[in-house]
């Protein structure tokens, strides 16, 4: 990643504005919603990792998705 790309945070600013607007400007509600979303994604990731470890995802599927 190039240095100019690291300095361009406009998409983060837009995402913050959108999240705050979705919570009617309430910053505490916004933070709570983001924490909940993060916990959900962490649980999803753990489930997928467990499925891979258990061999529930065929090898061909894993190699195709990692190539993307």
PQR file with spaces between the fields and no chain letter, atoms N, CA, C, O and H, PARSE charges and radii, in Angstrom:
ATOM       1  N    UNK     1       0.843   -1.171    0.000 -0.4000 1.5000
ATOM       2  CA   UNK     1       0.000    0.000    0.000 -0.0000 2.0000
ATOM       3  C    UNK     1       0.887    1.233    0.000  0.5500 1.7000
ATOM       4  O    UNK     1       1.855    1.301    0.756 -0.5500 1.4000
ATOM       5  N    UNK     2       0.572    2.183   -0.821 -0.4000 1.5000
ATOM       6  CA   UNK     2       1.390    3.378   -0.926 -0.0000 2.0000
ATOM       7  C    UNK     2       1.047    4.378    0.178  0.5500 1.7000
ATOM       8  O    UNK     2      -0.023    4.312    0.783 -0.5500 1.4000
ATOM       9  H    UNK     2      -0.215    2.128   -1.435  0.4000 1.0000
ATOM      10  N    UNK     3       1.964    5.296    0.426 -0.4000 1.5000
ATOM      11  CA   UNK     3       1.768    6.295    1.478 -0.0000 2.0000
ATOM      12  C    UNK     3       0.543    7.169    1.203  0.5500 1.7000
ATOM      13  O    UNK     3      -0.241    7.400    2.123 -0.5500 1.4000
ATOM      14  H    UNK     3       2.833    5.350   -0.066  0.4000 1.0000
ATOM      15  N    UNK     4       0.342    7.673   -0.042 -0.4000 1.5000
ATOM      16  CA   UNK     4      -0.862    8.479   -0.281 -0.0000 2.0000
ATOM      17  C    UNK     4      -2.159    7.730    0.023  0.5500 1.7000
ATOM      18  O    UNK     4      -3.120    8.326    0.511 -0.5500 1.4000
ATOM      19  H    UNK     4       0.979    7.485   -0.790  0.4000 1.0000
ATOM      20  N    UNK     5      -2.190    6.443   -0.260 -0.4000 1.5000
ATOM      21  CA   UNK     5      -3.387    5.655    0.028 -0.0000 2.0000
ATOM      22  C    UNK     5      -3.635    5.578    1.528  0.5500 1.7000
ATOM      23  O    UNK     5      -4.785    5.581    1.967 -0.5500 1.4000
ATOM      24  H    UNK     5      -1.410    5.959   -0.656  0.4000 1.0000
ATOM      25  N    UNK     6      -2.567    5.508    2.316 -0.4000 1.5000
ATOM      26  CA   UNK     6      -2.721    5.458    3.764 -0.0000 2.0000
ATOM      27  C    UNK     6      -3.234    6.782    4.321  0.5500 1.7000
ATOM      28  O    UNK     6      -3.917    6.801    5.345 -0.5500 1.4000
ATOM      29  H    UNK     6      -1.633    5.505    1.959  0.4000 1.0000
ATOM      30  N    UNK     7      -2.913    7.879    3.661 -0.4000 1.5000
ATOM      31  CA   UNK     7      -3.315    9.188    4.145 -0.0000 2.0000
ATOM      32  C    UNK     7      -4.745    9.543    3.752  0.5500 1.7000
ATOM      33  O    UNK     7      -5.312   10.476    4.320 -0.5500 1.4000
ATOM      34  H    UNK     7      -2.358    7.864    2.829  0.4000 1.0000
ATOM      35  N    UNK     8      -5.339    8.839    2.812 -0.4000 1.5000
ATOM      36  CA   UNK     8      -6.700    9.123    2.369 -0.0000 2.0000
ATOM      37  C    UNK     8      -7.691    8.371    3.264  0.5500 1.7000
ATOM      38  O    UNK     8      -7.924    7.175    3.093 -0.5500 1.4000
ATOM      39  H    UNK     8      -4.879    8.080    2.351  0.4000 1.0000
ATOM      40  N    UNK     9      -8.253    9.089    4.202 -0.4000 1.5000
ATOM      41  CA   UNK     9      -9.202    8.490    5.142 -0.0000 2.0000
ATOM      42  C    UNK     9     -10.639    8.877    4.844  0.5500 1.7000
ATOM      43  O    UNK     9     -11.516    8.688    5.686 -0.5500 1.4000
ATOM      44  H    UNK     9      -8.063   10.061    4.341  0.4000 1.0000
ATOM      45  N    UNK    10     -10.892    9.413    3.666 -0.4000 1.5000
ATOM      46  CA   UNK    10     -12.228    9.922    3.377 -0.0000 2.0000
ATOM      47  C    UNK    10     -13.300    8.836    3.471  0.5500 1.7000
ATOM      48  O    UNK    10     -14.421    9.108    3.901 -0.5500 1.4000
ATOM      49  H    UNK    10     -10.180    9.567    2.982  0.4000 1.0000
ATOM      50  N    UNK    11     -12.964    7.619    3.074 -0.4000 1.5000
ATOM      51  CA   UNK    11     -13.975    6.559    3.164 -0.0000 2.0000
ATOM      52  C    UNK    11     -14.295    6.225    4.614  0.5500 1.7000
ATOM      53  O    UNK    11     -15.424    5.844    4.924 -0.5500 1.4000
ATOM      54  H    UNK    11     -12.054    7.399    2.724  0.4000 1.0000
ATOM      55  N    UNK    12     -13.309    6.362    5.512 -0.4000 1.5000
ATOM      56  CA   UNK    12     -13.574    6.142    6.937 -0.0000 2.0000
ATOM      57  C    UNK    12     -14.433    7.271    7.497  0.5500 1.7000
ATOM      58  O    UNK    12     -15.332    7.037    8.305 -0.5500 1.4000
ATOM      59  H    UNK    12     -12.392    6.672    5.260  0.4000 1.0000
ATOM      60  N    UNK    13     -14.152    8.478    7.068 -0.4000 1.5000
ATOM      61  CA   UNK    13     -14.948    9.626    7.516 -0.0000 2.0000
ATOM      62  C    UNK    13     -16.403    9.462    7.082  0.5500 1.7000
ATOM      63  O    UNK    13     -17.319    9.723    7.862 -0.5500 1.4000
ATOM      64  H    UNK    13     -13.422    8.668    6.412  0.4000 1.0000
ATOM      65  N    UNK    14     -16.613    9.032    5.846 -0.4000 1.5000
ATOM      66  CA   UNK    14     -17.971    8.821    5.341 -0.0000 2.0000
ATOM      67  C    UNK    14     -18.662    7.699    6.099  0.5500 1.7000
ATOM      68  O    UNK    14     -19.844    7.806    6.427 -0.5500 1.4000
ATOM      69  H    UNK    14     -15.869    8.821    5.212  0.4000 1.0000
ATOM      70  N    UNK    15     -17.937    6.629    6.378 -0.4000 1.5000
ATOM      71  CA   UNK    15     -18.515    5.507    7.116 -0.0000 2.0000
ATOM      72  C    UNK    15     -18.897    5.929    8.535  0.5500 1.7000
ATOM      73  O    UNK    15     -19.942    5.525    9.045 -0.5500 1.4000
ATOM      74  H    UNK    15     -16.977    6.542    6.112  0.4000 1.0000
ATOM      75  N    UNK    16     -18.051    6.744    9.169 -0.4000 1.5000
ATOM      76  CA   UNK    16     -18.361    7.253   10.514 -0.0000 2.0000
ATOM      77  C    UNK    16     -19.611    8.117   10.481  0.5500 1.7000
ATOM      78  O    UNK    16     -20.510    7.958   11.307 -0.5500 1.4000
ATOM      79  H    UNK    16     -17.202    7.072    8.755  0.4000 1.0000
ATOM      80  N    UNK    17     -19.662    9.026    9.526 -0.4000 1.5000
ATOM      81  CA   UNK    17     -20.832    9.904    9.405 -0.0000 2.0000
ATOM      82  C    UNK    17     -22.103    9.091    9.193  0.5500 1.7000
ATOM      83  O    UNK    17     -23.146    9.393    9.773 -0.5500 1.4000
ATOM      84  H    UNK    17     -18.932    9.155    8.854  0.4000 1.0000
ATOM      85  N    UNK    18     -22.009    8.062    8.364 -0.4000 1.5000
ATOM      86  CA   UNK    18     -23.175    7.233    8.078 -0.0000 2.0000
ATOM      87  C    UNK    18     -23.606    6.460    9.322  0.5500 1.7000
ATOM      88  O    UNK    18     -24.799    6.386    9.618 -0.5500 1.4000
ATOM      89  H    UNK    18     -21.162    7.817    7.893  0.4000 1.0000
ATOM      90  N    UNK    19     -22.654    5.885   10.053 -0.4000 1.5000
ATOM      91  CA   UNK    19     -22.980    5.126   11.263 -0.0000 2.0000
ATOM      92  C    UNK    19     -23.631    6.026   12.306  0.5500 1.7000
ATOM      93  O    UNK    19     -24.610    5.636   12.943 -0.5500 1.4000
ATOM      94  H    UNK    19     -21.685    5.945    9.813  0.4000 1.0000
ATOM      95  N    UNK    20     -23.093    7.223   12.479 -0.4000 1.5000
ATOM      96  CA   UNK    20     -23.655    8.164   13.447 -0.0000 2.0000
ATOM      97  C    UNK    20     -25.060    8.581   13.026  0.5500 1.7000
ATOM      98  O    UNK    20     -25.960    8.669   13.861 -0.5500 1.4000
ATOM      99  H    UNK    20     -22.298    7.540   11.962  0.4000 1.0000
ATOM     100  N    UNK    21     -25.247    8.836   11.747 -0.4000 1.5000
ATOM     101  CA   UNK    21     -26.572    9.226   11.249 -0.0000 2.0000
ATOM     102  C    UNK    21     -27.585    8.104   11.465  0.5500 1.7000
ATOM     103  O    UNK    21     -28.742    8.368   11.793 -0.5500 1.4000
ATOM     104  H    UNK    21     -24.516    8.765   11.069  0.4000 1.0000
ATOM     105  N    UNK    22     -27.160    6.864   11.282 -0.4000 1.5000
ATOM     106  CA   UNK    22     -28.063    5.724   11.470 -0.0000 2.0000
ATOM     107  C    UNK    22     -28.505    5.592   12.927  0.5500 1.7000
ATOM     108  O    UNK    22     -29.540    4.992   13.219 -0.5500 1.4000
ATOM     109  H    UNK    22     -26.220    6.650   11.016  0.4000 1.0000
ATOM     110  N    UNK    23     -27.716    6.155   13.832 -0.4000 1.5000
ATOM     111  CA   UNK    23     -28.053    6.116   15.254 -0.0000 2.0000
ATOM     112  C    UNK    23     -28.571    7.468   15.724  0.5500 1.7000
ATOM     113  O    UNK    23     -28.470    7.796   16.906 -0.5500 1.4000
ATOM     114  H    UNK    23     -26.875    6.642   13.596  0.4000 1.0000
ATOM     115  N    UNK    24     -29.122    8.248   14.812 -0.4000 1.5000
ATOM     116  CA   UNK    24     -29.724    9.547   15.120 -0.0000 2.0000
ATOM     117  C    UNK    24     -28.776   10.485   15.861  0.5500 1.7000
ATOM     118  O    UNK    24     -29.206   11.265   16.710 -0.5500 1.4000
ATOM     119  H    UNK    24     -29.204    7.982   13.852  0.4000 1.0000
ATOM     120  N    UNK    25     -27.486   10.408   15.538 -0.4000 1.5000
ATOM     121  CA   UNK    25     -26.505   11.306   16.138 -0.0000 2.0000
ATOM     122  C    UNK    25     -26.054   10.910   17.528  0.5500 1.7000
ATOM     123  O    UNK    25     -25.231   11.606   18.122 -0.5500 1.4000
ATOM     124  H    UNK    25     -27.136    9.775   14.848  0.4000 1.0000
ATOM     125  N    UNK    26     -26.564    9.819   18.063 -0.4000 1.5000
ATOM     126  CA   UNK    26     -26.202    9.370   19.405 -0.0000 2.0000
ATOM     127  C    UNK    26     -24.894    8.590   19.332  0.5500 1.7000
ATOM     128  O    UNK    26     -24.869    7.466   18.831 -0.5500 1.4000
ATOM     129  H    UNK    26     -27.232    9.253   17.580  0.4000 1.0000
ATOM     130  N    UNK    27     -23.802    9.184   19.831 -0.4000 1.5000
ATOM     131  CA   UNK    27     -22.493    8.549   19.715 -0.0000 2.0000
ATOM     132  C    UNK    27     -22.388    7.265   20.531  0.5500 1.7000
ATOM     133  O    UNK    27     -21.755    6.301   20.100 -0.5500 1.4000
ATOM     134  H    UNK    27     -23.822   10.097   20.238  0.4000 1.0000
ATOM     135  N    UNK    28     -23.011    7.252   21.712 -0.4000 1.5000
ATOM     136  CA   UNK    28     -22.970    6.044   22.537 -0.0000 2.0000
ATOM     137  C    UNK    28     -23.657    4.878   21.818  0.5500 1.7000
ATOM     138  O    UNK    28     -23.147    3.758   21.818 -0.5500 1.4000
ATOM     139  H    UNK    28     -23.526    8.035   22.061  0.4000 1.0000
ATOM     140  N    UNK    29     -24.806    5.145   21.211 -0.4000 1.5000
ATOM     141  CA   UNK    29     -25.513    4.104   20.453 -0.0000 2.0000
ATOM     142  C    UNK    29     -24.694    3.646   19.251  0.5500 1.7000
ATOM     143  O    UNK    29     -24.695    2.465   18.904 -0.5500 1.4000
ATOM     144  H    UNK    29     -25.220    6.056   21.210  0.4000 1.0000
ATOM     145  N    UNK    30     -23.998    4.584   18.622 -0.4000 1.5000
ATOM     146  CA   UNK    30     -23.161    4.242   17.474 -0.0000 2.0000
ATOM     147  C    UNK    30     -22.041    3.302   17.891  0.5500 1.7000
ATOM     148  O    UNK    30     -21.794    2.289   17.237 -0.5500 1.4000
ATOM     149  H    UNK    30     -23.997    5.543   18.904  0.4000 1.0000
ATOM     150  N    UNK    31     -21.369    3.641   18.975 -0.4000 1.5000
ATOM     151  CA   UNK    31     -20.273    2.792   19.462 -0.0000 2.0000
ATOM     152  C    UNK    31     -20.801    1.423   19.849  0.5500 1.7000
ATOM     153  O    UNK    31     -20.185    0.406   19.530 -0.5500 1.4000
ATOM     154  H    UNK    31     -21.569    4.464   19.506  0.4000 1.0000
ATOM     155  N    UNK    32     -21.939    1.386   20.536 -0.4000 1.5000
ATOM     156  CA   UNK    32     -22.539    0.111   20.941 -0.0000 2.0000
ATOM     157  C    UNK    32     -22.866   -0.749   19.723  0.5500 1.7000
ATOM     158  O    UNK    32     -22.599   -1.951   19.718 -0.5500 1.4000
ATOM     159  H    UNK    32     -22.440    2.211   20.795  0.4000 1.0000
ATOM     160  N    UNK    33     -23.446   -0.134   18.688 -0.4000 1.5000
ATOM     161  CA   UNK    33     -23.788   -0.873   17.470 -0.0000 2.0000
ATOM     162  C    UNK    33     -22.544   -1.424   16.791  0.5500 1.7000
ATOM     163  O    UNK    33     -22.556   -2.553   16.298 -0.5500 1.4000
ATOM     164  H    UNK    33     -23.664    0.842   18.691  0.4000 1.0000
ATOM     165  N    UNK    34     -21.468   -0.641   16.759 -0.4000 1.5000
ATOM     166  CA   UNK    34     -20.227   -1.099   16.132 -0.0000 2.0000
ATOM     167  C    UNK    34     -19.585   -2.237   16.920  0.5500 1.7000
ATOM     168  O    UNK    34     -19.044   -3.173   16.331 -0.5500 1.4000
ATOM     169  H    UNK    34     -21.458    0.275   17.159  0.4000 1.0000
ATOM     170  N    UNK    35     -19.643   -2.163   18.252 -0.4000 1.5000
ATOM     171  CA   UNK    35     -19.119   -3.248   19.089 -0.0000 2.0000
ATOM     172  C    UNK    35     -19.921   -4.524   18.848  0.5500 1.7000
ATOM     173  O    UNK    35     -19.350   -5.609   18.732 -0.5500 1.4000
ATOM     174  H    UNK    35     -20.082   -1.403   18.731  0.4000 1.0000
ATOM     175  N    UNK    36     -21.231   -4.394   18.774 -0.4000 1.5000
ATOM     176  CA   UNK    36     -22.076   -5.565   18.531 -0.0000 2.0000
ATOM     177  C    UNK    36     -21.790   -6.174   17.163  0.5500 1.7000
ATOM     178  O    UNK    36     -21.715   -7.396   17.030 -0.5500 1.4000
ATOM     179  H    UNK    36     -21.695   -3.513   18.868  0.4000 1.0000
ATOM     180  N    UNK    37     -21.631   -5.333   16.151 -0.4000 1.5000
ATOM     181  CA   UNK    37     -21.324   -5.832   14.813 -0.0000 2.0000
ATOM     182  C    UNK    37     -19.980   -6.546   14.803  0.5500 1.7000
ATOM     183  O    UNK    37     -19.830   -7.588   14.166 -0.5500 1.4000
ATOM     184  H    UNK    37     -21.692   -4.341   16.259  0.4000 1.0000
ATOM     185  N    UNK    38     -19.000   -5.983   15.513 -0.4000 1.5000
ATOM     186  CA   UNK    38     -17.679   -6.598   15.575 -0.0000 2.0000
ATOM     187  C    UNK    38     -17.747   -7.962   16.265  0.5500 1.7000
ATOM     188  O    UNK    38     -17.127   -8.919   15.801 -0.5500 1.4000
ATOM     189  H    UNK    38     -19.122   -5.136   16.031  0.4000 1.0000
ATOM     190  N    UNK    39     -18.491   -8.058   17.364 -0.4000 1.5000
ATOM     191  CA   UNK    39     -18.639   -9.338   18.062 -0.0000 2.0000
ATOM     192  C    UNK    39     -19.298  -10.375   17.166  0.5500 1.7000
ATOM     193  O    UNK    39     -18.911  -11.543   17.173 -0.5500 1.4000
ATOM     194  H    UNK    39     -18.994   -7.280   17.741  0.4000 1.0000
ATOM     195  N    UNK    40     -20.293   -9.949   16.394 -0.4000 1.5000
ATOM     196  CA   UNK    40     -20.952  -10.866   15.467 -0.0000 2.0000
ATOM     197  C    UNK    40     -19.962  -11.383   14.424  0.5500 1.7000
ATOM     198  O    UNK    40     -19.928  -12.580   14.137 -0.5500 1.4000
ATOM     199  H    UNK    40     -20.607   -8.999   16.389  0.4000 1.0000
ATOM     200  N    UNK    41     -19.168  -10.493   13.866 -0.4000 1.5000
ATOM     201  CA   UNK    41     -18.201  -10.897   12.842 -0.0000 2.0000
ATOM     202  C    UNK    41     -17.120  -11.797   13.429  0.5500 1.7000
ATOM     203  O    UNK    41     -16.663  -12.728   12.766 -0.5500 1.4000
ATOM     204  H    UNK    41     -19.196   -9.521   14.099  0.4000 1.0000
ATOM     205  N    UNK    42     -16.707  -11.526   14.669 -0.4000 1.5000
ATOM     206  CA   UNK    42     -15.725  -12.396   15.318 -0.0000 2.0000
ATOM     207  C    UNK    42     -16.285  -13.805   15.513  0.5500 1.7000
ATOM     208  O    UNK    42     -15.575  -14.789   15.313 -0.5500 1.4000
ATOM     209  H    UNK    42     -17.078  -10.769   15.207  0.4000 1.0000
ATOM     210  N    UNK    43     -17.550  -13.900   15.901 -0.4000 1.5000
ATOM     211  CA   UNK    43     -18.186  -15.210   16.072 -0.0000 2.0000
ATOM     212  C    UNK    43     -18.290  -15.939   14.737  0.5500 1.7000
ATOM     213  O    UNK    43     -18.052  -17.144   14.665 -0.5500 1.4000
ATOM     214  H    UNK    43     -18.128  -13.100   16.063  0.4000 1.0000
ATOM     215  N    UNK    44     -18.647  -15.209   13.677 -0.4000 1.5000
ATOM     216  CA   UNK    44     -18.707  -15.807   12.333 -0.0000 2.0000
ATOM     217  C    UNK    44     -17.342  -16.351   11.923  0.5500 1.7000
ATOM     218  O    UNK    44     -17.238  -17.461   11.400 -0.5500 1.4000
ATOM     219  H    UNK    44     -18.840  -14.229   13.735  0.4000 1.0000
ATOM     220  N    UNK    45     -16.309  -15.568   12.162 -0.4000 1.5000
ATOM     221  CA   UNK    45     -14.958  -15.979   11.806 -0.0000 2.0000
ATOM     222  C    UNK    45     -14.557  -17.239   12.568  0.5500 1.7000
ATOM     223  O    UNK    45     -13.970  -18.156   11.993 -0.5500 1.4000
ATOM     224  H    UNK    45     -16.394  -14.667   12.587  0.4000 1.0000
ATOM     225  N    UNK    46     -14.872  -17.285   13.853 -0.4000 1.5000
ATOM     226  CA   UNK    46     -14.555  -18.475   14.654 -0.0000 2.0000
ATOM     227  C    UNK    46     -15.270  -19.709   14.110  0.5500 1.7000
ATOM     228  O    UNK    46     -14.686  -20.790   14.048 -0.5500 1.4000
ATOM     229  H    UNK    46     -15.349  -16.541   14.320  0.4000 1.0000
ATOM     230  N    UNK    47     -16.528  -19.548   13.720 -0.4000 1.5000
ATOM     231  CA   UNK    47     -17.278  -20.675   13.151 -0.0000 2.0000
ATOM     232  C    UNK    47     -16.652  -21.148   11.847  0.5500 1.7000
ATOM     233  O    UNK    47     -16.523  -22.352   11.625 -0.5500 1.4000
ATOM     234  H    UNK    47     -17.003  -18.670   13.771  0.4000 1.0000
ATOM     235  N    UNK    48     -16.265  -20.226   10.991 -0.4000 1.5000
ATOM     236  CA   UNK    48     -15.644  -20.604    9.718 -0.0000 2.0000
ATOM     237  C    UNK    48     -14.293  -21.274    9.935  0.5500 1.7000
ATOM     238  O    UNK    48     -13.966  -22.247    9.257 -0.5500 1.4000
ATOM     239  H    UNK    48     -16.369  -19.248   11.171  0.4000 1.0000
ATOM     240  N    UNK    49     -13.515  -20.762   10.870 -0.4000 1.5000
ATOM     241  CA   UNK    49     -12.221  -21.380   11.176 -0.0000 2.0000
ATOM     242  C    UNK    49     -12.414  -22.785   11.713  0.5500 1.7000
ATOM     243  O    UNK    49     -11.652  -23.687   11.368 -0.5500 1.4000
ATOM     244  H    UNK    49     -13.781  -19.971   11.422  0.4000 1.0000
ATOM     245  N    UNK    50     -13.422  -22.986   12.553 -0.4000 1.5000
ATOM     246  CA   UNK    50     -13.706  -24.322   13.081 -0.0000 2.0000
ATOM     247  C    UNK    50     -14.128  -25.264   11.956  0.5500 1.7000
ATOM     248  O    UNK    50     -13.735  -26.430   11.945 -0.5500 1.4000
ATOM     249  H    UNK    50     -14.041  -22.253   12.833  0.4000 1.0000
ATOM     250  N    UNK    51     -14.921  -24.771   11.015 -0.4000 1.5000
ATOM     251  CA   UNK    51     -15.354  -25.597    9.889 -0.0000 2.0000
ATOM     252  C    UNK    51     -14.171  -25.996    9.023  0.5500 1.7000
ATOM     253  O    UNK    51     -14.108  -27.130    8.549 -0.5500 1.4000
ATOM     254  H    UNK    51     -15.240  -23.823   11.024  0.4000 1.0000
ATOM     255  N    UNK    52     -13.241  -25.087    8.811 -0.4000 1.5000
ATOM     256  CA   UNK    52     -12.050  -25.403    8.021 -0.0000 2.0000
ATOM     257  C    UNK    52     -11.217  -26.446    8.752  0.5500 1.7000
ATOM     258  O    UNK    52     -10.768  -27.418    8.145 -0.5500 1.4000
ATOM     259  H    UNK    52     -13.292  -24.166    9.196  0.4000 1.0000
ATOM     260  N    UNK    53     -11.007  -26.252   10.046 -0.4000 1.5000
ATOM     261  CA   UNK    53     -10.220  -27.220   10.831 -0.0000 2.0000
ATOM     262  C    UNK    53     -10.864  -28.601   10.824  0.5500 1.7000
ATOM     263  O    UNK    53     -10.168  -29.616   10.795 -0.5500 1.4000
ATOM     264  H    UNK    53     -11.372  -25.462   10.539  0.4000 1.0000
ATOM     265  N    UNK    54     -12.197  -28.638   10.852 -0.4000 1.5000
ATOM     266  CA   UNK    54     -12.909  -29.918   10.878 -0.0000 2.0000
ATOM     267  C    UNK    54     -13.001  -30.553    9.500  0.5500 1.7000
ATOM     268  O    UNK    54     -13.475  -31.681    9.366 -0.5500 1.4000
ATOM     269  H    UNK    54     -12.763  -27.814   10.875  0.4000 1.0000
ATOM     270  N    UNK    55     -12.549  -29.833    8.472 -0.4000 1.5000
ATOM     271  CA   UNK    55     -12.589  -30.374    7.118 -0.0000 2.0000
ATOM     272  C    UNK    55     -13.953  -30.280    6.475  0.5500 1.7000
ATOM     273  O    UNK    55     -14.236  -30.993    5.512 -0.5500 1.4000
ATOM     274  H    UNK    55     -12.163  -28.917    8.581  0.4000 1.0000
ATOM     275  N    UNK    56     -14.802  -29.412    6.992 -0.4000 1.5000
ATOM     276  CA   UNK    56     -16.148  -29.263    6.426 -0.0000 2.0000
ATOM     277  C    UNK    56     -16.153  -28.480    5.122  0.5500 1.7000
ATOM     278  O    UNK    56     -17.141  -28.495    4.388 -0.5500 1.4000
ATOM     279  H    UNK    56     -14.572  -28.833    7.774  0.4000 1.0000
ATOM     280  N    UNK    57     -15.064  -27.802    4.835 -0.4000 1.5000
ATOM     281  CA   UNK    57     -14.951  -27.066    3.582 -0.0000 2.0000
ATOM     282  C    UNK    57     -13.983  -27.835    2.694  0.5500 1.7000
ATOM     283  O    UNK    57     -12.820  -28.000    3.061 -0.5500 1.4000
ATOM     284  H    UNK    57     -14.261  -27.789    5.431  0.4000 1.0000
ATOM     285  N    UNK    58     -14.435  -28.309    1.532 -0.4000 1.5000
ATOM     286  CA   UNK    58     -13.566  -29.094    0.649 -0.0000 2.0000
ATOM     287  C    UNK    58     -12.310  -28.323    0.249  0.5500 1.7000
ATOM     288  O    UNK    58     -12.338  -27.098    0.128 -0.5500 1.4000
ATOM     289  H    UNK    58     -15.380  -28.174    1.234  0.4000 1.0000
ATOM     290  N    UNK    59     -11.234  -29.033    0.047 -0.4000 1.5000
ATOM     291  CA   UNK    59      -9.940  -28.426   -0.307 -0.0000 2.0000
ATOM     292  C    UNK    59     -10.052  -27.561   -1.553  0.5500 1.7000
ATOM     293  O    UNK    59      -9.453  -26.486   -1.604 -0.5500 1.4000
ATOM     294  H    UNK    59     -11.211  -30.028    0.145  0.4000 1.0000
ATOM     295  N    UNK    60     -10.805  -28.001   -2.561 -0.4000 1.5000
ATOM     296  CA   UNK    60     -10.943  -27.230   -3.802 -0.0000 2.0000
ATOM     297  C    UNK    60     -11.590  -25.879   -3.523  0.5500 1.7000
ATOM     298  O    UNK    60     -11.204  -24.876   -4.123 -0.5500 1.4000
ATOM     299  H    UNK    60     -11.291  -28.874   -2.520  0.4000 1.0000
ATOM     300  N    UNK    61     -12.555  -25.838   -2.634 -0.4000 1.5000
ATOM     301  CA   UNK    61     -13.221  -24.580   -2.299 -0.0000 2.0000
ATOM     302  C    UNK    61     -12.253  -23.627   -1.607  0.5500 1.7000
ATOM     303  O    UNK    61     -12.266  -22.422   -1.858 -0.5500 1.4000
ATOM     304  H    UNK    61     -12.869  -26.653   -2.147  0.4000 1.0000
ATOM     305  N    UNK    62     -11.418  -24.174   -0.739 -0.4000 1.5000
ATOM     306  CA   UNK    62     -10.456  -23.323   -0.030 -0.0000 2.0000
ATOM     307  C    UNK    62      -9.450  -22.721   -0.979  0.5500 1.7000
ATOM     308  O    UNK    62      -9.122  -21.541   -0.856 -0.5500 1.4000
ATOM     309  H    UNK    62     -11.407  -25.153   -0.534  0.4000 1.0000
ATOM     310  N    UNK    63      -8.948  -23.500   -1.927 -0.4000 1.5000
ATOM     311  CA   UNK    63      -7.932  -22.962   -2.832 -0.0000 2.0000
ATOM     312  C    UNK    63      -8.525  -21.944   -3.784  0.5500 1.7000
ATOM     313  O    UNK    63      -7.850  -20.979   -4.142 -0.5500 1.4000
ATOM     314  H    UNK    63      -9.214  -24.459   -2.027  0.4000 1.0000
ATOM     315  N    UNK    64      -9.782  -22.131   -4.209 -0.4000 1.5000
ATOM     316  CA   UNK    64     -10.425  -21.157   -5.083 -0.0000 2.0000
ATOM     317  C    UNK    64     -10.653  -19.833   -4.382  0.5500 1.7000
ATOM     318  O    UNK    64     -10.416  -18.777   -4.967 -0.5500 1.4000
ATOM     319  H    UNK    64     -10.330  -22.915   -3.918  0.4000 1.0000
ATOM     320  N    UNK    65     -11.111  -19.870   -3.133 -0.4000 1.5000
ATOM     321  CA   UNK    65     -11.411  -18.628   -2.423 -0.0000 2.0000
ATOM     322  C    UNK    65     -10.134  -17.896   -2.022  0.5500 1.7000
ATOM     323  O    UNK    65     -10.151  -16.670   -1.913 -0.5500 1.4000
ATOM     324  H    UNK    65     -11.304  -20.728   -2.657  0.4000 1.0000
ATOM     325  N    UNK    66      -9.041  -18.597   -1.802 -0.4000 1.5000
ATOM     326  CA   UNK    66      -7.799  -17.917   -1.448 -0.0000 2.0000
ATOM     327  C    UNK    66      -7.131  -17.287   -2.667  0.5500 1.7000
ATOM     328  O    UNK    66      -6.284  -16.404   -2.530 -0.5500 1.4000
ATOM     329  H    UNK    66      -9.027  -19.593   -1.890  0.4000 1.0000
ATOM     330  N    UNK    67      -7.517  -17.744   -3.860 -0.4000 1.5000
ATOM     331  CA   UNK    67      -6.934  -17.180   -5.076 -0.0000 2.0000
ATOM     332  C    UNK    67      -7.548  -15.835   -5.427  0.5500 1.7000
ATOM     333  O    UNK    67      -6.986  -15.078   -6.219 -0.5500 1.4000
ATOM     334  H    UNK    67      -8.206  -18.461   -3.971  0.4000 1.0000
ATOM     335  N    UNK    68      -8.697  -15.538   -4.842 -0.4000 1.5000
ATOM     336  CA   UNK    68      -9.388  -14.274   -5.158 -0.0000 2.0000
ATOM     337  C    UNK    68      -8.779  -13.094   -4.472  0.5500 1.7000
ATOM     338  O    UNK    68      -9.250  -11.969   -4.641 -0.5500 1.4000
ATOM     339  H    UNK    68      -9.154  -16.152   -4.198  0.4000 1.0000
